[in-house]
Amino acid sequence: MGDFVVLQKENDSFVITKIEKRKNELIRPYVANVNQLVIVIAPTPSPDFLLVDKLIIMANENKLETLLLLNKCDLFDDSFVNEIKNQYENVVDDILVLSAKKHLYINELKEKLCNKFSVFAGQSAVGKSTILNELGFLQETGELSKKVERGKHTTRQTEVFLLNSSTLIADTPGFSLLELFEVNPEKLHEYYPDIDVFLNNCKYRACNHIQMLESECAVKRAVTNGTLNKERYERYVTLYEEVKKRWKEKYD
């Protein structure tokens, strides 16, 4: 989905004569030629920041712009926004706050989507379908379970919508797991701009910022002095071990 093609008119119909070369191709969701990944989070359900980190890595791997969308702003205060900015302000290309349900800041979102092919991703029940409704597309919406803070899936397949002649949007099924099969664990830090910026001050050029002593690793020192967000670093360590295990299983 997302291929650009050349059409030729034959009588009263059109025939595809050529499929243009893809500039990128995502596996999950299966869509091509995307410009921007829009990651939607909200205060409820509680953000899965590990998933957010994986999505950002996937975007960086495919050279996509990243927009972090904080939905349901009527339910949170500045402390929530500040925490998100503390972790992601120098990581994603942009952060936008809105409330689709309360019709707040939708025009600002339209500006961020203009002239791009954007794919929406995130947990279930963060409001992706409600956002699309506000943009003019009728989508089924789900409610958050009152017994468990988990959303019901309402998007069952990837769908592409045309906002205008130059703006495309792909909505994807809500999911809670994204595996990074192709990332070399020793290069994982390259997908973390907030971590990689310290590399030149590490004692060893091949430092992975995990096994080395704090005296040898500028990243660990940055975590200790508060220059680097501790939660982001801890998730980096978790992902490193996960990716290392999968890499070992793949190539051993």
Protein Blocks (a to p, Z undefined) as FASTA:
>chain_A
ZZacddddehjbccdfbdcddfbdcfbdcdehiabdcddddfbdcddfklmmmmmmmmmm
nopacddddehkllpcfklmmmmmmmmmmmmmbdcdddfknopaklmmmmmmgopacdde
ddehiommmmmmmnopacddddddfkbccdddfbfbdcdddfblmbccddddddfbdcdf
klcfklmmmmmmklmmmmmmpmblklghlmpcfklmmklmmmmnomacfklmmmmmmmmm
mmmmmmmmmmZZ
